[in-house]
Amino acid sequence: MAKKITANLKMKLRGGQASAAPPVGSTLGQYGVNMMDFVTPFNEETKDRMGQDITVHIAIYDDKSMTWRIVGTPTDDLIRKALSIKKGSGRPNSEKLTEKLTDTQVTDIATAKAIDMNTDRIDSVKKMVVGTARSMGIEIQG
């Protein structure tokens, strides 16, 4: 018989730097889960991405066990890194940023995000990247 899921969690953590302190400890602790069963394997798996923001999805079951999977770096983080900016526009419809993404940068970001998507078509992932960029007030060159 399949285990019943009691919680689906999403956390943004720094690679290789998870600890029993908040947010991990306080979030997992409220479900009665042994947080070190998460912290140690997470840090081991993400040590090559030390310090990068990583999104992790955690499923907690009724027997206090859990499964988790790492989701790649968020698209907006990849865009900000490619353009070396701190944040997007606060009013993307009326105030555009002077920085523009090139088609090559969009393709590179889409290739990095493709492993997290439910499609294997890079053009579809590129459209998602372009949409995220537009919502940040960033235009695409060419």
C-alpha positions as CSV (number, residue, x, y, z in Angstrom):
1,M,0.0,0.0,0.0
2,A,1.3,3.4,-0.9
3,K,2.3,5.8,1.9
4,K,0.0,8.9,2.4
5,I,1.7,12.3,1.8
6,T,1.0,14.6,4.8
7,A,3.0,17.6,3.4
8,N,4.6,18.9,0.2
9,L,7.2,21.5,0.9
10,K,9.3,23.8,-1.2
11,M,12.4,25.4,0.2
12,K,15.1,27.6,-1.3
13,L,18.4,26.7,0.3
14,R,22.1,27.4,-0.4
15,G,23.9,24.4,-1.9
16,G,26.1,22.5,0.5
17,Q,25.1,24.8,3.4
18,A,21.8,23.4,4.8
19,S,21.8,23.1,8.6
20,A,19.3,22.2,11.4
21,A,18.8,25.9,12.0
22,P,15.8,27.7,10.3
23,P,14.4,27.4,7.7
24,V,15.2,23.6,7.6
25,G,14.9,22.8,11.3
26,S,11.7,24.8,11.9
27,T,10.0,23.6,8.7
28,L,10.8,19.9,9.0
29,G,10.5,19.9,12.8
30,Q,6.8,20.8,12.8
31,Y,6.1,17.6,10.9
32,G,8.2,15.5,13.3
33,V,10.8,14.6,10.7
34,N,14.4,14.0,11.6
35,M,16.0,16.9,9.9
36,M,19.5,15.4,9.8
37,D,18.0,12.7,7.5
38,F,17.6,15.6,5.1
39,V,20.5,17.9,5.9
40,T,23.4,15.5,5.5
41,P,22.4,13.9,2.2
42,F,21.4,17.3,0.8
43,N,24.7,18.9,1.6
44,E,26.6,15.9,0.2
45,E,24.6,16.0,-3.1
46,T,24.9,19.8,-3.5
47,K,28.5,20.3,-2.4
48,D,29.5,21.0,-6.1
49,R,27.0,23.9,-6.1
50,M,28.3,25.4,-2.9
51,G,26.6,28.7,-2.1
52,Q,24.2,28.7,-5.1
53,D,20.4,29.1,-4.4
54,I,18.8,25.7,-4.9
55,T,15.1,24.9,-4.8
56,V,14.2,21.6,-3.2
57,H,10.8,19.9,-3.1
58,I,10.2,17.7,-0.1
59,A,7.4,15.2,0.3
60,I,6.7,14.2,3.9
61,Y,4.7,10.9,4.5
62,D,2.4,9.9,7.4
63,D,5.1,7.5,8.8
64,K,7.5,10.5,9.2
65,S,9.7,9.5,6.3
66,M,10.4,11.8,3.4
67,T,11.6,12.0,-0.2
68,W,13.1,15.1,-1.8
69,R,14.3,16.2,-5.2
70,I,16.4,19.2,-6.2
71,V,15.0,21.6,-8.8
72,G,17.5,23.7,-10.7
73,T,18.3,27.3,-10.2
74,P,15.3,29.6,-10.7
75,T,15.0,31.2,-14.1
76,D,15.1,34.7,-12.8
77,D,18.4,34.0,-10.9
78,L,19.9,32.7,-14.2
79,I,18.8,35.8,-16.0
80,R,20.1,38.1,-13.3
81,K,23.5,36.3,-13.4
82,A,23.7,36.4,-17.2
83,L,23.2,40.2,-17.2
84,S,25.1,40.9,-13.9
85,I,22.2,42.7,-12.4
86,K,20.8,42.6,-8.8
87,K,17.1,42.8,-9.7
88,G,14.5,43.3,-12.4
89,S,12.3,46.3,-12.9
90,G,9.7,47.1,-10.2
91,R,7.4,48.2,-13.0
92,P,8.2,46.0,-16.0
93,N,5.4,47.3,-18.2
94,S,6.5,50.9,-18.1
95,E,10.1,50.9,-17.0
96,K,12.4,48.6,-19.0
97,L,16.0,47.9,-17.9
98,T,18.8,49.0,-20.2
99,E,20.3,45.5,-20.2
100,K,19.1,43.2,-22.9
101,L,19.3,39.4,-23.2
102,T,20.8,38.1,-26.4
103,D,19.4,35.0,-28.2
104,T,22.6,33.1,-27.2
105,Q,22.0,33.9,-23.5
106,V,18.4,32.8,-23.8
107,T,19.5,29.5,-25.4
108,D,22.1,29.0,-22.6
109,I,19.5,29.6,-19.9
110,A,16.9,27.4,-21.6
111,T,19.4,24.6,-21.9
112,A,20.2,24.8,-18.2
113,K,16.5,24.8,-17.3
114,A,15.5,22.0,-19.7
115,I,16.2,19.3,-17.2
116,D,13.6,20.7,-14.9
117,M,10.9,21.1,-17.5
118,N,8.3,18.6,-18.7
119,T,9.4,19.0,-22.3
120,D,12.5,18.2,-24.3
121,R,11.9,21.0,-26.9
122,I,14.4,23.8,-26.3
123,D,12.2,26.3,-28.2
124,S,9.4,25.8,-25.7
125,V,11.8,26.4,-22.8
126,K,13.2,29.5,-24.6
127,K,9.7,30.9,-24.7
128,M,9.4,30.4,-20.9
129,V,12.7,32.2,-20.4
130,V,11.7,35.1,-22.6
131,G,8.4,35.4,-20.7
132,T,10.3,35.5,-17.4
133,A,12.7,38.1,-18.8
134,R,9.8,40.3,-19.9
135,S,8.1,40.1,-16.5
136,M,11.4,41.4,-15.1
137,G,11.4,44.4,-17.6
138,I,14.2,42.9,-19.7
139,E,13.9,43.0,-23.5
140,I,15.4,40.5,-25.9
141,Q,17.9,41.6,-28.6
142,G,17.4,40.5,-32.1
